[in-house]
Amino acid sequence: PSLYGDSGRGPWASVNFITCHDGFTLRDLVSYNSKQNIANGEDNRDGEEHNLSWNCGDPGDEGDPQHLKLPVKVLRARQMRNFFVALFVAQGTPMVTMGDESGMTKGGNNNTYCHDNELNWLVWDAAMRGQYDEDGLNELPRRENDSAGDSALVQFVGALAELRSNQPSLRLKHYPDDRVLQWHGPEPNQPIWAEEGVEDRLVCFEWKRLPDQPPAAAASMTAMAGASAAAAAAASEAAAAAAAAAAPAAAAAPVAAPKTFGELIAQPADMYVAFNAGHESVTVNLPHIDTNTHRWISVVDTSRPAPMDALCSDTDEAVAWSVQGALSPWLNNANASVLLKPRSSVILLKCKA
């Protein structure tokens, strides 16, 4: 905001992405420590060396899912979801590289410009069908370098897209200030910006639902224009008030209460987001709410198995409410808290009770 707040352009002018056409796919980002570009014919000399990637602790055959231990599979699946959460809760315009939403791999090749083959092609039937069994982890056999379709990941990304569409706080027209953004730590309103220790791997914040009004910096840009129109606006408002006083009072239309879980989470709400990048679980205390009028609803937790990792309007009602029932004793009381498991992220909505 300090750099671009006076430019007249909002957060939407920023394009945010985790991966793009150059570099690793998202799956390869969590599967390889180094590039695998032998197929390019340049003795692995081409392509970026600094990929900021991690194979999640598998020192052997990085790319072959048939030989991975279950904990590594679980962690890679969770890390992909964590990246997507970070992308979709950020202000700006999210960009998803085609194939990342279904877990496409290029076998660790981060510079595939010279390939017109399965290394670059998106195998649509695999992407849409998914090649994961019901636990969302164990991959079925696939061709070498084929797109690893993950229907559970597709559903997860779809749920995040729906959440972003429903919540205006994720699509601000103006740069955020302390009216709409509150930082937290293990305790509400107390962020800890530590350089080492548990806290430096913990990020918690809250997007608050407020009228979409420009912050002070943006408001100053339009102050003169607003002043010049003040007289005309005052006259118009006076005429409208007189007409309203003369007209019979109209009954306010009742607002229907949400009937389904999907309708409940579609309502604009305050949103609590937390990331635990550490290897230990952390319990954080939530901002206080009046439990007579509101309750915390857990919509995303990347540590939960699919389809409970991201809840949306397509989630089975029994599944969605069973998740809330299990968490309610911790989420909805005078000392509400949430457990962040290792390397996980959560999203809660403050919904009307």
Backbone torsions as a table, in degrees:
resi	resn	phi	psi	omega
1	PRO	NA	-36.9	-179.2
2	SER	-66.4	-25.6	-179.6
3	LEU	-91.6	-39.2	-170.5
4	TYR	-118.3	0.7	-175.9
5	GLY	-62.6	-29.5	-178.8
6	ASP	-95.7	8.7	-175.8
7	SER	-82.0	-15.0	-175.2
8	GLY	86.3	-4.1	178.3
9	ARG	-105.3	140.4	-178.2
10	GLY	-94.3	-174.8	179.7
11	PRO	-58.6	-26.5	-178.6
12	TRP	-61.3	-18.6	-179.8
13	ALA	-74.0	-13.4	178.4
14	SER	-91.1	130.0	175.6
15	VAL	-100.2	117.6	-178.2
16	ASN	-102.3	138.6	176.8
17	PHE	-155.3	155.6	175.5
18	ILE	-95.0	-45.7	177.7
19	THR	-130.8	164.1	174.4
20	CYS	-143.2	-167.4	-174.9
21	HIS	-66.4	-27.2	174.4
22	ASP	-92.1	136.5	178.0
23	GLY	98.8	-170.9	-178.2
24	PHE	-68.9	150.9	163.6
25	THR	-71.6	169.9	-179.0
26	LEU	-62.5	-42.4	179.1
27	ARG	-63.0	-41.0	179.7
28	ASP	-69.8	-27.2	178.2
29	LEU	-63.1	-31.3	179.9
30	VAL	-102.3	9.2	-175.4
31	SER	-122.2	-16.2	-174.3
32	TYR	-131.9	138.2	173.1
33	ASN	-87.5	-21.0	-178.1
34	SER	-147.0	160.6	-177.9
35	LYS	-68.2	153.9	178.8
36	GLN	-127.8	73.9	-169.6
37	ASN	-106.8	22.4	-179.2
38	ILE	-56.7	-37.0	-177.0
39	ALA	-63.9	-12.8	-179.2
40	ASN	-81.3	-8.9	175.7
41	GLY	80.2	17.1	-179.9
42	GLU	-122.1	27.1	177.2
43	ASP	55.2	35.6	176.0
44	ASN	66.0	18.8	-179.9
45	ARG	-84.4	-21.7	-177.0
46	ASP	-85.5	166.5	177.1
47	GLY	87.8	156.4	-177.4
48	GLU	-68.1	135.1	178.5
49	GLU	-86.5	-30.0	-173.8
50	HIS	-97.9	90.9	-172.0
51	ASN	-103.2	-7.9	-178.9
52	LEU	53.0	39.4	-177.0
53	SER	-108.0	166.4	178.5
54	TRP	-151.5	133.2	-178.3
55	ASN	-85.4	10.8	177.3
56	CYS	63.5	31.0	171.6
57	GLY	89.7	12.4	177.7
58	ASP	-99.5	105.1	-175.1
59	PRO	-83.0	-8.1	-175.4
60	GLY	-92.6	-127.4	-178.4
61	ASP	-71.8	97.9	-171.1
62	GLU	-62.7	-37.8	-168.0
63	GLY	-96.3	-13.5	-173.3
64	ASP	-90.0	105.7	-177.0
65	PRO	-66.1	-19.0	-179.1
66	GLN	-69.6	-19.1	-176.2
67	HIS	-113.7	13.3	179.5
68	LEU	-87.7	144.8	173.4
69	LYS	-76.2	151.7	-175.6
70	LEU	-56.3	-44.7	179.7
71	PRO	-58.3	-34.3	178.6
72	VAL	-69.4	-41.4	177.3
73	LYS	-60.5	-44.7	-179.0
74	VAL	-61.2	-45.9	-177.2
75	LEU	-66.2	-41.2	178.7
76	ARG	-63.2	-42.4	178.2
77	ALA	-62.8	-39.6	-179.8
78	ARG	-68.7	-40.6	-178.9
79	GLN	-64.7	-38.3	176.6
80	MET	-61.2	-41.4	179.2
81	ARG	-67.3	-38.9	177.4
82	ASN	-60.2	-41.5	178.1
83	PHE	-61.9	-43.0	180.0
84	PHE	-64.8	-39.4	177.6
85	VAL	-59.9	-47.9	179.7
86	ALA	-57.6	-39.2	-178.7
87	LEU	-68.2	-43.2	-171.7
88	PHE	-82.8	-18.1	177.4
89	VAL	-95.5	-0.5	179.5
90	ALA	-84.2	144.7	173.5
91	GLN	-70.9	144.9	-176.9
92	GLY	120.0	-173.3	-178.2
93	THR	-100.3	115.4	-178.8
94	PRO	-77.2	139.7	175.0
95	MET	-120.6	124.8	178.5
96	VAL	-111.3	124.7	176.4
97	THR	-68.2	130.2	-178.2
98	MET	-54.5	127.5	-180.0
99	GLY	104.6	-26.1	178.7
100	ASP	-63.8	-33.1	-178.1
101	GLU	-68.0	-16.3	178.3
102	SER	-114.9	7.5	175.7
103	GLY	80.4	35.3	-178.8
104	MET	-65.0	141.4	175.4
105	THR	-121.7	150.0	171.8
106	LYS	-116.9	24.1	177.3
107	GLY	63.7	26.5	179.5
108	GLY	84.4	4.4	177.3
109	ASN	-82.0	120.1	-176.6
110	ASN	-105.9	17.4	-177.6
111	ASN	-152.7	65.6	-169.2
112	THR	-92.7	25.0	-176.7
113	TYR	-58.0	-27.3	-171.5
114	CYS	-94.9	11.1	-175.1
115	HIS	-116.1	122.1	171.0
116	ASP	-111.8	72.1	-175.7
117	ASN	-157.6	-165.8	-175.5
118	GLU	-63.1	-16.1	177.8
119	LEU	-64.4	-33.8	-179.6
120	ASN	-106.0	-24.4	-177.1
121	TRP	-68.8	143.3	170.3
122	LEU	-93.4	116.2	-179.9
123	VAL	-81.0	101.2	-169.4
124	TRP	-63.7	-40.4	-177.5
125	ASP	-65.8	-35.9	177.4
126	ALA	-68.8	-41.0	-178.3
127	ALA	-65.2	-41.9	-177.3
128	MET	-80.7	-34.4	-177.9
129	ARG	-76.1	-38.3	-175.1
130	GLY	81.2	139.7	-179.5
131	GLN	-117.9	30.9	178.0
132	TYR	-113.1	147.1	176.3
133	ASP	-81.8	-171.6	-168.4
134	GLU	-65.4	-21.6	179.1
135	ASP	-85.0	-0.6	175.0
136	GLY	72.6	14.1	-173.8
137	LEU	-125.5	-43.8	-170.4
138	ASN	-87.3	111.5	-177.2
139	GLU	-74.4	142.1	173.1
140	LEU	-84.3	164.1	-178.6
141	PRO	-57.7	145.7	177.7
142	ARG	-146.5	165.2	178.3
143	ARG	-70.2	154.9	178.4
144	GLU	-59.3	130.1	179.5
145	ASN	65.1	15.6	177.5
146	ASP	-75.4	156.4	176.6
147	SER	-65.5	128.1	-179.2
148	ALA	-88.1	91.1	-178.2
149	GLY	-66.1	133.5	-178.3
150	ASP	-132.7	95.3	-176.8
151	SER	-64.8	-31.8	178.1
152	ALA	-64.7	-38.7	178.4
153	LEU	-69.6	-38.1	176.5
154	VAL	-58.4	-44.8	179.3
155	GLN	-64.7	-38.3	179.5
156	PHE	-62.6	-47.5	-179.9
157	VAL	-64.8	-38.2	177.2
158	GLY	-61.9	-38.8	177.9
159	ALA	-65.2	-40.0	177.7
160	LEU	-65.9	-38.8	178.6
161	ALA	-64.0	-39.9	177.8
162	GLU	-65.3	-42.7	179.2
163	LEU	-59.6	-45.8	-179.8
164	ARG	-63.4	-37.2	179.6
165	SER	-67.5	-34.7	-176.1
166	ASN	-80.7	-26.8	-171.0
167	GLN	-106.5	106.4	-179.4
168	PRO	-61.1	-24.0	-178.7
169	SER	-65.5	-17.0	176.8
170	LEU	-91.2	-2.4	-177.7
171	ARG	-133.2	53.7	-177.2
172	LEU	-65.5	143.1	176.6
173	LYS	-84.6	-17.7	-178.5
174	HIS	-127.5	158.9	179.8
175	TYR	-63.8	140.5	-175.3
176	PRO	-70.9	149.2	171.3
177	ASP	-130.8	-168.8	-174.2
178	ASP	-72.8	-1.8	172.9
179	ARG	-77.3	-29.6	-175.0
180	VAL	-115.8	-13.1	-178.0
181	LEU	-127.8	122.3	177.2
182	GLN	-124.7	124.8	178.1
183	TRP	-86.3	143.5	178.8
184	HIS	-128.6	172.9	173.3
185	GLY	-137.6	-149.8	173.6
186	PRO	-58.0	-25.8	174.1
187	GLU	-115.7	149.2	-179.3
188	PRO	-60.1	140.8	174.6
189	ASN	63.8	16.9	-178.5
190	GLN	-130.6	70.7	178.0
191	PRO	-65.4	144.0	178.2
192	ILE	-120.0	110.9	-178.8
193	TRP	-96.0	71.4	-178.1
194	ALA	-84.0	154.8	178.5
195	GLU	-92.5	-17.1	177.4
196	GLU	-154.6	162.0	-178.1
197	GLY	100.9	-172.0	-175.5
198	VAL	-63.9	-41.6	-171.2
199	GLU	-64.0	-29.1	-177.2
200	ASP	-73.7	-7.8	176.3
201	ARG	-107.8	13.7	-178.1
202	LEU	-122.8	124.1	177.2
203	VAL	-127.4	121.6	-179.8
204	CYS	-132.3	135.9	177.4
205	PHE	-156.0	169.5	-176.1
206	GLU	-135.2	124.7	170.4
207	TRP	-89.5	120.0	-176.5
208	LYS	-97.0	140.5	179.7
209	ARG	-84.2	110.0	178.4
210	LEU	-135.5	160.4	174.6
211	PRO	-55.2	142.4	-176.0
212	ASP	-77.5	77.0	178.7
213	GLN	-104.4	146.9	-180.0
214	PRO	-68.8	141.8	173.9
215	PRO	-67.5	175.4	-172.4
216	ALA	-55.3	-41.9	-177.2
217	ALA	-61.9	-43.6	-179.6
218	ALA	-73.1	-34.6	-178.8
219	ALA	-64.3	-34.9	-179.1
220	SER	-63.7	-28.3	-179.3
221	MET	-69.4	-28.0	-175.2
222	THR	-106.6	5.6	-176.1
223	ALA	-60.9	-45.4	-177.0
224	MET	-65.8	-41.6	179.4
225	ALA	-64.3	-37.9	179.0
226	GLY	-66.3	-38.8	-179.2
227	ALA	-65.0	-38.5	-177.3
228	SER	-67.3	-23.2	-179.3
229	ALA	-100.6	2.9	-172.9
230	ALA	-62.3	-44.9	-176.1
231	ALA	-62.9	-45.2	179.6
232	ALA	-63.8	-39.1	179.8
233	ALA	-65.9	-39.7	-179.8
234	ALA	-62.2	-42.9	179.4
235	ALA	-64.9	-40.5	179.9
236	SER	-65.5	-41.1	-179.9
237	GLU	-66.2	-37.7	179.2
238	ALA	-63.2	-42.4	179.1
239	ALA	-64.9	-41.1	-179.7
240	ALA	-66.1	-38.4	179.3
241	ALA	-64.9	-39.5	179.4
242	ALA	-65.2	-40.7	179.3
243	ALA	-66.5	-38.1	-179.7
244	ALA	-67.3	-36.7	-179.6
245	ALA	-67.3	-33.9	-179.0
246	ALA	-78.9	-23.1	-176.8
247	ALA	-83.0	150.8	176.2
248	PRO	-65.0	144.1	-179.6
249	ALA	-64.6	132.7	179.2
250	ALA	-97.8	137.1	179.4
251	ALA	-68.7	132.6	178.7
252	ALA	-68.4	135.2	179.4
253	ALA	-69.7	129.1	-179.8
254	PRO	-65.4	144.0	177.5
255	VAL	-92.5	118.4	-176.7
256	ALA	-70.0	135.6	177.0
257	ALA	-73.0	144.8	177.9
258	PRO	-57.9	138.3	-178.3
259	LYS	-101.8	-25.8	-177.0
260	THR	-124.2	167.1	177.6
261	PHE	-62.1	-41.2	178.9
262	GLY	-60.1	-40.6	178.5
263	GLU	-67.8	-36.0	-179.6
264	LEU	-62.6	-49.4	-176.1
265	ILE	-80.3	-6.2	175.6
266	ALA	-81.0	-13.6	179.7
267	GLN	-75.2	134.4	175.9
268	PRO	-56.0	135.1	-173.8
269	ALA	-153.0	159.4	169.3
270	ASP	-61.9	146.4	-174.2
271	MET	-130.3	126.0	177.4
272	TYR	-103.7	128.0	-177.6
273	VAL	-125.9	135.9	178.8
274	ALA	-143.2	140.4	176.5
275	PHE	-122.9	130.4	171.8
276	ASN	-115.2	103.1	-178.6
277	ALA	-90.6	2.7	-179.6
278	GLY	-85.0	174.3	-178.3
279	HIS	-98.0	9.2	176.6
280	GLU	-124.1	152.2	176.7
281	SER	-70.2	148.8	179.4
282	VAL	-135.7	134.4	173.7
283	THR	-101.1	128.1	178.5
284	VAL	-118.2	142.0	176.9
285	ASN	-87.4	138.4	-173.5
286	LEU	-91.0	157.0	174.1
287	PRO	-57.5	145.2	-177.8
288	HIS	-66.7	140.1	172.1
289	ILE	-134.6	155.5	174.6
290	ASP	-80.3	106.7	-175.7
291	THR	-70.0	-8.3	175.3
292	ASN	-78.0	-24.0	-176.6
293	THR	-118.2	-22.5	-176.5
294	HIS	-138.7	164.4	176.1
295	ARG	-151.0	151.9	174.9
296	TRP	-82.9	131.8	176.9
297	ILE	-116.6	124.9	179.2
298	SER	-85.6	116.0	-179.1
299	VAL	-106.6	-26.0	-179.6
300	VAL	-138.6	133.3	169.8
301	ASP	-151.2	108.5	-173.5
302	THR	-70.6	-8.7	176.8
303	SER	-85.3	-11.3	179.0
304	ARG	-84.1	148.6	176.9
305	PRO	-72.0	154.2	175.1
306	ALA	-67.2	145.3	4.6
307	PRO	-93.1	16.2	-177.6
308	MET	-85.0	-5.5	-177.9
309	ASP	-68.8	-32.5	177.8
310	ALA	-142.6	118.4	-176.7
311	LEU	-99.4	140.4	-177.8
312	CYS	-149.8	-170.6	-177.8
313	SER	-66.0	-22.3	179.4
314	ASP	-86.9	-8.0	-178.9
315	THR	-70.1	137.7	176.8
316	ASP	-55.8	132.6	-176.3
317	GLU	-57.4	-41.8	-179.1
318	ALA	-62.9	-39.1	178.6
319	VAL	-65.9	-47.4	-177.2
320	ALA	-60.9	-45.4	-177.1
321	TRP	-76.0	-25.6	176.1
322	SER	-67.5	-36.7	176.5
323	VAL	-63.1	-45.6	-179.4
324	GLN	-65.7	-38.7	179.3
325	GLY	-63.0	-39.2	-179.9
326	ALA	-68.2	-31.1	-175.8
327	LEU	-94.8	-16.3	-172.5
328	SER	-54.3	-41.1	180.0
329	PRO	-58.8	-24.8	-179.7
330	TRP	-97.3	-33.3	-174.1
331	LEU	-83.4	-32.6	-169.0
332	ASN	-122.3	73.4	173.6
333	ASN	-152.8	-178.7	-175.5
334	ALA	-64.0	-25.0	-179.9
335	ASN	-122.9	59.9	-174.8
336	ALA	-64.3	141.6	179.2
337	SER	-149.4	166.0	177.0
338	VAL	-139.2	140.0	178.7
339	LEU	-91.9	122.9	176.1
340	LEU	-101.1	111.7	179.6
341	LYS	-74.7	165.3	-176.6
342	PRO	-54.6	136.1	176.9
343	ARG	47.6	58.8	-179.4
344	SER	-138.0	167.0	176.4
345	SER	-139.0	151.1	-179.0
346	VAL	-135.1	153.9	172.3
347	ILE	-133.4	127.4	176.5
348	LEU	-119.6	145.5	174.4
349	LEU	-113.1	138.5	176.0
350	LYS	-90.5	95.1	-174.3
351	CYS	-101.6	157.9	176.2
352	LYS	-68.0	138.1	-177.9
353	ALA	-71.9	NA	NA
